[in-house]
Amino acid sequence: MSLASLNAMSATEAADTLRTCCAADRWVEGMVAARPFADRDDLHRKAEALWPAMTERDWLAAFDAHPRIGDVKSLKARYANTHALASGEQSSTAVASDDVLHRLKDANDAYHGKFGFIFIVCATGKSADEMLALLEARLPNSRAQEIENAGREQAKITHLRLDKLV
């Protein structure tokens, strides 16, 4: 899709399209209102400018649109609009050992149980072993630290998805 196409969409169409990059309504509404985008740099600057206004509720809405690492296929129906993007982002889990996948699942369950939301990491370019190490390293953190960490990771993911979008 071109930036011109994104700029020319109705507000509803643009919102639906941008929601595939980040599901937080505050961010989507801000991006729709920020149009037109002059170029890719402008698109990314405007996306970045919205992060400081995000509340915990906004971040949680964004996080909720992600499947758990290593559990992409079983959540395909629930996250149909982000499945294709997430599948590519998590492609290293397809070559992970069964042991690592089981440890990822167990650690994800522990993370969710502790923090109340799924583990968010920008998985692009990371092996399943690396994602597991990151998840285990973040488990001792406080909830406030993890909202902040996950928010930074969500921003990275969103920028990658914006690049794929246009």
C-alpha positions in Angstrom: 0.0 0.0 0.0 1.2 3.5 -0.7 1.2 6.4 1.7 -1.1 8.2 -0.7 -3.6 5.3 -0.4 -3.4 5.5 3.4 -3.9 9.2 3.4 -6.9 9.0 1.0 -8.8 6.4 3.0 -11.9 7.3 5.0 -11.3 7.6 8.7 -12.9 4.2 9.3 -10.8 2.5 6.6 -7.6 4.1 7.9 -8.4 3.1 11.5 -9.0 -0.5 10.5 -5.8 -0.5 8.5 -3.7 1.1 11.2 -5.1 -1.2 13.9 -3.2 -4.1 12.3 0.0 -2.2 13.4 -1.2 -1.4 16.9 -4.6 -2.2 18.4 -4.7 0.7 21.0 -7.6 2.9 20.1 -5.8 6.1 21.4 -2.9 5.4 19.0 -5.2 4.5 16.1 -7.3 7.6 16.6 -4.1 9.7 16.9 -2.7 8.3 13.7 -5.9 8.8 11.8 -6.0 12.4 12.9 -2.3 12.9 12.1 -2.9 12.2 8.4 -1.8 13.1 5.8 1.7 11.6 6.1 4.3 13.4 3.9 6.6 10.4 3.8 7.7 7.3 5.8 9.8 9.4 8.2 6.7 11.6 8.9 4.6 8.5 9.4 7.1 7.2 12.0 7.6 10.6 13.7 3.8 10.9 14.2 3.6 7.3 15.5 6.4 8.0 17.9 4.8 11.2 19.1 1.7 9.3 20.3 3.6 6.9 22.7 4.0 9.3 25.6 0.2 9.8 25.8 -0.5 6.1 26.1 -2.0 5.0 29.4 -1.7 1.5 30.9 -5.1 0.8 29.6 -4.0 1.7 26.0 -0.9 -0.5 26.3 -3.0 -3.4 27.6 -5.3 -3.1 24.6 -2.3 -3.1 22.3 -0.8 -6.1 24.0 -4.1 -8.0 23.9 -4.0 -8.1 20.1 -0.8 -10.2 20.1 -0.7 -14.0 20.2 1.7 -15.5 22.8 5.2 -16.3 21.5 5.3 -19.9 20.2 1.5 -20.2 20.2 0.6 -18.5 16.9 -1.5 -21.1 15.2 -3.9 -21.8 18.0 -4.8 -18.1 18.2 -5.1 -17.5 14.5 -8.9 -17.2 14.7 -8.8 -14.7 17.5 -6.1 -12.5 15.9 -6.9 -12.9 12.3 -6.0 -9.4 11.4 -2.5 -9.6 13.0 -1.8 -13.3 12.3 0.1 -12.8 9.1 2.3 -10.1 10.6 2.9 -12.0 13.8 3.6 -15.3 12.0 6.5 -13.7 10.2 7.7 -11.9 13.3 7.8 -15.2 15.2 9.1 -17.4 12.4 12.1 -18.6 14.6 9.7 -20.5 16.8 9.0 -22.8 13.9 12.5 -24.2 14.1 12.8 -24.3 17.9 13.2 -27.5 19.8 10.2 -29.0 21.6 12.0 -28.3 24.9 12.4 -24.6 24.1 8.8 -24.4 22.9 7.5 -26.0 26.1 9.7 -23.7 28.2 8.4 -20.7 26.3 4.8 -21.8 26.9 5.5 -22.4 30.6 7.3 -19.1 31.0 4.6 -17.2 29.1 2.0 -18.8 31.4 4.0 -17.7 34.4 4.4 -14.2 33.0 0.7 -13.8 32.3 -0.1 -15.1 35.7 2.2 -12.6 37.4 1.5 -9.5 35.3 -2.0 -10.1 33.8 -0.9 -9.6 30.2 1.2 -11.6 27.7 4.9 -11.2 27.3 5.6 -8.7 24.5 8.9 -8.7 22.7 9.9 -7.6 19.2 10.7 -11.1 18.0 12.0 -10.1 14.6 15.5 -11.5 14.2 15.5 -13.3 17.5 15.7 -17.1 17.9 13.3 -18.9 20.2 16.2 -19.4 22.7 16.8 -15.6 22.7 13.1 -14.9 23.3 13.1 -17.5 26.1 16.1 -15.8 27.7 14.5 -12.4 27.5 11.2 -13.7 28.9 13.0 -15.4 31.8 15.1 -12.2 32.5 12.0 -10.1 32.7 9.9 -12.4 34.9 11.4 -11.0 38.2 10.4 -7.4 37.3 7.6 -5.4 38.8 4.3 -4.9 36.8 5.2 -1.2 36.3 8.6 -2.2 34.8 6.9 -4.7 32.5 4.3 -2.2 31.3 7.2 0.1 30.4 9.3 -2.8 28.9 6.4 -4.2 26.9 5.4 -0.7 25.7 8.9 -0.1 24.3 8.7 -3.5 22.6 5.2 -2.7 21.2 6.6 0.5 19.8 9.3 -1.4 17.9 6.8 -3.9 16.6 4.5 -1.1 15.5 7.2 0.6 13.6 8.1 -2.7 11.8 4.5 -3.2 11.0 4.2 0.3 9.6 7.1 -0.4 7.3 5.4 -3.6 6.1 2.2 -1.7 5.6 3.5 1.0 3.3 
